[in-house]
Amino acid sequence: MKIAIVGAAGKLGSWFASLLHQHGHDLILIGRRREVVEHLAGTMERSVAGDYADVGHADLIIISVSLHAVESVIEDLGPHVIESQAVIDLSSLKLGAQRAADVHMSHACFLGVHPMFGSGAEGFEGHNVILVPDNTAAEALGEKVRRYLEPLGAHVIAMDPRTHDDLMSVVLGLPALAVAIVARSVLSGGQFGLARDASGTSLEVLMSLTESMLCEGSELYGTLLAALPAAPAVADSLQESAAHFAAMVAAGDRSALIDEFSALGRRLEQADHRAVDAYARMYAMLEALKRFPSTPTSVSEEEFLPPHEAY
């Protein structure tokens, strides 16, 4: 199969390029940073650097661009897409992308797909992938995607675009808000360095999540929180919960805190069987973290600047 990847210079786009190349597909790699795309194409046989005008030669088009750019890319790409051509969008929100596709490439077979992992994944094994079809043709394409991914170990689920975007307010929005609060709290405490050096399992796992999301995903999560439809409600709920526990801590009510923690634990176990072995899973994550020991380094101010976004 010949596959065009729009956004091949980005992290996830190049990840998919590498994987699809390994699976024997011919690739047309497209991206704003032409020199990066040409270099990537030069490292893989049966791969060429291309432009929007070349996508008509592909059996499948994959769009993997920044969330804020996806609708404009769909608009620009639309005139080059041929009748009934399969187009897959990998962005983190689906309503806007679907509406853009309905307007600018209604002649194509457009399917929203959301890989629930980043470019650090070794493959699909153990990861969720959400299919977001909006019509019968997209559902049929989604079944082909499912048959491709499930043998690779992916857990594939399907839902409509509105349900997807509402759900992402919790799936992505809640963790983003939580880690931002964690980072702001620990950095304002004045003992973060010492606490990290002396940290146990809980803080190490929590800070690994916090640092990975904020240090490498600040633009993604900031964009998401500004766009997620139910993010304000999630933020309000988080604020209410924080105030609830702040009052209990301020009162020094040991019994009330124990009762509250226990009750929440029981509710979690009832709601999701995975809570039962959470302690073992946390230690498994900590063991995995030992593969990447942290070493303090001295960095210049320039190295703290966010990397230039590219796709």
C-alpha positions in Angstrom: 0.0 0.0 0.0 1.2 3.5 -0.8 0.6 5.9 2.2 1.0 9.7 2.3 1.8 11.1 5.7 1.1 14.8 6.1 3.1 16.0 9.1 5.9 13.5 8.7 8.5 15.9 10.2 6.7 15.8 13.6 7.2 13.3 16.3 4.1 11.2 15.8 4.2 11.6 12.0 7.8 10.3 11.9 6.8 7.5 14.4 4.1 6.3 12.0 6.4 6.6 9.0 9.0 4.4 10.7 6.4 1.8 11.7 4.6 1.7 8.3 8.0 1.4 6.6 8.8 -1.6 8.7 5.5 -3.1 7.7 6.5 -2.8 4.0 4.4 0.1 2.8 5.5 2.7 0.3 5.5 6.2 1.7 5.0 9.8 0.5 6.3 12.0 3.3 5.0 15.6 3.5 5.8 18.3 6.0 6.5 22.0 6.4 10.2 21.4 7.1 11.3 20.1 3.8 14.8 19.3 4.8 13.7 17.1 7.7 11.2 15.2 5.4 13.9 14.7 2.7 16.3 13.4 5.3 13.7 11.0 6.7 12.8 9.8 3.2 16.5 9.2 2.5 16.7 6.8 5.5 13.9 4.5 4.3 13.6 2.6 1.1 10.4 3.1 -0.9 9.9 6.5 0.6 9.9 9.9 -1.1 9.4 13.5 0.0 6.3 15.0 -1.5 3.8 17.8 -1.5 0.1 18.1 -1.2 -0.2 17.7 -5.0 1.2 14.2 -4.6 -1.4 12.7 -2.2 -3.7 11.7 -5.1 -1.2 8.9 -5.8 -1.7 7.4 -2.3 -4.1 4.6 -1.3 -4.3 6.2 2.2 -3.6 9.7 3.6 -2.6 10.1 7.2 -2.8 13.6 8.7 -0.6 14.0 11.8 -0.2 17.7 12.5 -0.5 20.0 15.5 -4.0 20.4 17.0 -4.3 24.1 16.2 -3.3 23.5 12.6 -5.4 20.5 11.7 -8.4 22.3 10.3 -6.4 24.6 8.1 -4.3 21.6 6.8 -7.6 19.8 6.0 -8.8 22.8 4.1 -5.5 23.2 2.1 -5.3 19.4 1.4 -8.9 19.1 0.3 -8.5 20.1 -3.4 -5.8 17.4 -3.8 -7.8 14.5 -2.4 -9.5 12.3 -5.0 -13.0 10.9 -4.9 -13.5 8.2 -2.1 -9.8 8.4 -1.1 -9.2 7.2 2.5 -8.1 9.9 4.8 -7.2 9.4 8.5 -6.7 12.3 11.0 -4.7 11.6 14.2 -5.5 14.8 16.1 -6.5 14.8 19.8 -9.9 16.4 19.2 -12.4 15.3 16.5 -15.4 17.6 16.1 -13.4 20.4 14.5 -11.5 18.1 12.2 -14.7 16.3 11.2 -16.5 19.6 10.4 -13.5 20.8 8.4 -13.5 17.5 6.4 -17.2 17.7 5.8 -16.7 21.1 4.2 -13.4 20.7 2.4 -13.1 17.0 1.5 -16.6 15.7 1.6 -15.7 13.6 -1.5 -13.2 11.6 0.6 -13.7 8.8 3.1 -12.6 10.6 6.3 -12.0 8.8 9.6 -10.9 10.3 12.9 -8.4 8.1 14.7 -6.9 9.0 18.1 -3.8 7.0 19.2 -3.8 7.3 23.0 0.0 7.3 23.2 2.9 9.4 22.1 6.0 8.9 20.0 7.9 7.4 23.0 5.8 4.2 22.6 7.7 1.1 21.2 4.6 0.0 19.3 0.8 -0.5 19.6 1.1 -3.3 22.2 -1.0 -2.5 25.2 -2.2 0.9 24.0 -5.7 2.3 23.3 -6.6 3.5 19.9 -10.0 5.3 19.4 -11.8 5.2 16.1 -14.2 8.1 15.5 -16.3 7.4 12.4 -19.0 9.9 11.4 -20.8 7.9 8.6 -21.2 4.5 7.1 -18.2 4.7 4.8 -16.0 5.8 7.7 -17.2 2.9 9.8 -16.2 0.5 7.1 -12.7 2.1 6.9 -12.6 1.9 10.7 -13.1 -1.8 10.6 -10.1 -2.1 8.3 -8.1 -0.1 10.7 -9.3 -2.3 13.6 -8.3 -5.5 11.7 -4.8 -4.0 11.1 -4.2 -2.8 14.7 -5.6 -5.5 16.9 -3.1 -8.2 15.8 -0.4 -5.6 16.8 -1.7 -5.6 20.4 -3.8 -2.4 20.3 -7.1 -2.1 22.2 -9.4 -0.5 19.7 -12.7 1.2 20.6 -15.1 3.3 18.6 -17.3 6.3 19.4 -18.8 9.3 17.7 -16.9 12.7 17.5 -19.0 14.5 20.2 -18.7 11.7 22.7 -14.9 11.5 22.0 -14.3 15.2 22.6 -16.5 15.3 25.8 -14.6 12.3 27.1 -11.2 13.8 26.4 -12.0 16.6 28.9 -11.5 13.9 31.5 -9.0 11.6 29.8 -6.6 14.4 28.8 -7.9 17.5 30.5 -8.0 16.2 34.0 -4.4 14.9 34.0 -3.2 18.1 32.5 -4.8 20.2 35.1 -3.7 17.9 37.9 0.0 17.8 36.9 0.0 21.6 36.5 -1.3 21.9 40.0 1.3 19.4 41.3 4.1 21.3 39.6 3.0 24.7 40.9 2.6 23.3 44.4 5.9 21.5 44.7 7.9 24.4 43.1 6.3 26.9 45.5 7.2 24.8 48.6 10.9 25.7 48.5 12.1 22.1 49.2 11.5 20.4 45.8 15.1 19.4 45.1 15.5 17.8 48.5 12.1 16.2 48.3 12.9 14.7 45.0 16.3 13.3 46.2 14.5 11.7 49.1 11.4 10.7 47.2 9.7 7.3 47.5 7.6 5.5 45.0 4.6 7.8 45.0 6.3 11.1 44.4 8.6 9.5 41.8 5.8 8.2 39.7 3.8 11.4 40.1 6.7 13.6 39.2 7.6 11.5 36.2 4.1 12.0 34.8 4.2 15.7 35.7 7.5 16.4 34.1 6.7 14.4 30.9 3.5 16.2 30.4 4.7 19.7 31.2 8.3 19.6 29.8 7.4 18.0 26.5 3.7 18.6 26.1 3.0 22.1 27.3 1.7 23.4 23.9 -0.4 20.3 23.3 -2.1 20.3 26.7 -2.5 24.1 26.8 -4.2 24.0 23.4 -6.4 21.1 24.6 -7.5 22.7 27.8 -8.5 25.8 25.8 -10.5 23.8 23.3 -12.0 20.9 25.3 -15.7 21.4 25.6 -16.1 20.1 29.2 -12.7 21.3 30.5 -14.3 24.2 32.5 -16.5 21.8 34.3 -13.6 19.4 35.0 -11.6 22.4 36.4 -14.4 23.4 38.6 -14.7 19.9 40.0 -11.0 19.7 40.6 -11.1 23.0 42.5 -14.1 21.9 44.6 -12.3 18.6 45.5 -9.2 20.5 46.4 -11.1 22.8 48.6 -12.9 19.9 50.2 -9.7 18.2 51.2 -8.0 21.5 52.2 -10.7 22.0 54.8 -10.3 18.5 56.2 -6.5 18.9 56.4 -6.8 22.3 58.0 -9.1 20.8 60.6 -6.6 18.1 61.4 -9.5 15.6 61.4 -7.6 12.3 61.2 -10.7 10.0 61.3 -12.5 12.0 58.7 -9.5 11.8 56.3 -9.1 8.1 56.8 -12.8 7.5 56.2 -12.8 9.7 53.1 -9.7 8.0 51.6 -11.1 4.5 52.4 -14.5 5.3 50.9 -12.9 6.7 47.7 -10.8 3.6 47.5 -13.8 1.3 47.8 -15.6 3.3 45.1 -12.7 3.0 42.8 -12.5 -0.7 43.2 -16.2 -1.0 42.5 -16.0 1.2 39.5 -12.9 -0.4 37.9 -11.3 -3.7 38.6 -7.9 -2.3 37.7 -7.8 -0.5 41.1 -7.4 -3.8 42.9 -3.8 -4.4 41.8 -2.9 -0.7 41.6 -0.1 -1.1 44.2 1.6 -3.8 42.2 1.2 -1.8 38.9 2.7 1.3 40.6 5.8 -0.7 41.6 6.1 -2.1 38.0 6.1 1.5 36.7 8.8 2.4 39.2 10.9 -0.5 38.1 10.5 0.6 34.5 11.6 4.1 35.5 14.9 2.7 36.7 15.9 2.1 33.1 16.1 5.9 32.7 17.9 7.2 35.8 17.8 11.0 36.2 21.1 12.8 36.3 21.2 16.4 37.4 22.5 18.6 34.6 23.4 22.2 34.2 21.5 23.9 31.3 21.4 27.3 29.8 18.4 29.6 29.9 18.0 29.0 26.1 17.5 25.3 26.7 14.4 26.0 28.7 12.7 27.6 25.7 10.0 25.4 24.1 11.2 23.7 20.9 10.0 25.1 17.6 6.8 23.3 16.7 7.0 21.6 13.3 5.1 19.0 11.4 
